[in-house]
Amino acid sequence: MPVSPPDMPALLAELARFLGHPQPDQTGAPSLDLATQLQAAQAWLCQQEADDAGALADFIGALGVRLAQDGLKGRITAQAAQFELLTLRAARAAEETERLSGKAQALNLLFAQALADLPQDRQAVLFSSRDYLEQNPDVAAAGVDPLAHYLTGGAAEGRAPQRMDEAGEGLMTLVETCPPPRFCRDMPATVRAEALALLGQQRPEVSVILPTWNRAQSVATAVASALLQSYAPKEVIVIDDGSQDATVALLQQRFPEPVAAGRLVIVTQENAGVSAARNAGLAQAQGDVVAYLDSDNHWDADHLLYAVGGLLAVPEAQSAYTAICRHNLSQGWSDVLFQRFDRAQLAEENFIDLNSFVHRRALAQTLGGFDTALTRLVDWDLILRYAAGSAPVALPVITGHHVVDSLGLDNITTREALGPNLARIRAKHGSIPEVT
């Protein structure tokens, strides 16, 4: 006798069992994580023949997505903090192992010998206690007088009397030497002051273009990070590409003052894709410089200060880019995307994130906007065209965070096919490698 499919009460009872018992996670280990339990319950429902099973599976799937979305902010914060902590530890470890040697150490020993014979007021001018303790956390932890430590043994160990790498470091030095990128908080005050001075002298107006589609759970964070820049943009243009999740109402409720003042401009359109949305933003933009931010990402407060300041530092430059932290929440990794500009390398692989890229608006008026035939790699295509006539300025400063999460954000990177888009770019630009 055939077994009849379970009715709704039986389905709900079985779902309750899933939520009350551990379910295998991606590694096969038993887990009481709610997301894991919902995934297991959804998979079971998809195998049932009951009339209500499909609708219930869709409901459970929607719950799983909302759960992932609600946890995004905390997951982003935790992963970013962990990555920055590891980066900071690595930097401090490098500082602790770096000691002067060779001619520099010989001069260091002569300096220590001369310093010991000087009166205290002169010693305070030539020796930086603050720098010494920052560069030598073991001395700070021991509570030892920094000058006494330097004179009695620190100099002999190759420890420098003050921070040596920041002497004379300015914005142009940073551009020309292009050292490994650092976080905004770690940049020398001289570099920030120089960028701020350039911006104060020239006062370029900046338009931020921010497309969004069904991102109510993350767009407010992105918009806030753009509005709260230390160098404030003239306008943040949000293009709502046919969202069905009350994105527009949310933004109007969260940011009434910027909307009323015209600093937050909300443009709505029927769903036409990210390229069409950004092009709508370009058509609306009034600023001298254009910056881009996606609704699932966010900037540090000094992003525009460094990005636009770097652009101004090279008068003939038409574009510039900074470094950006990438966080893949689905796979649990973070890294920094940046390298010195190399046109040949850019033709092989994109190393400039659109969220870190700024350009003079005249470029868009001359070369056009985004290719609407592309559904992915649209940033690479634009940057290849805009960098063809003038090399972008590369600023080794980490100024933003790019987040990927296949469930909570459903990013274009995880949703759209690579092959057809790569083929179109190859046809337009030539030497793009084959997909392997």
Buried (B, 14 or more C-beta within 10 A) or exposed (E): EEEEEBEEEEBEEBBEEBEEEBBEBEEEEEBEEBBBBBBBBBEBBBEBEBEBBEEBBEEBBEBBBEBBBEBBEEBBEEBBEEBBEEBEEEBEEEBEEBEBEEEEBEEBEEBBEEBEEEEEEEBEEEBBBEBBBBBBEEBEEEEBEBBEBBBEEBBEEBBBBBBEEBEEBBBEBBBEEBEEBBBBEEBBEBBBEBBBEBBEEEEBBBBBBBBBBBBBBBBBBBBBBBBEBBBBBBBBBBBBBBBEBEBBEBBBEBBEEBBEEEBBBBBEEEEBBBBBBBBBBBEBBEBBBBBBBBBBBBBBBBBBBBBBBBBBBBEEBBBBBBBBBBBBBBEEEBEBBBBEBEEEEBBEEBBBBBBBBBBBBEBBEEBEBBBBEBBBBBBBBBBBBBBEEBBBBBBBBBBBBBBBBBBBBBBBBEEBEEEEBBEBBBEBBEEBEEEE
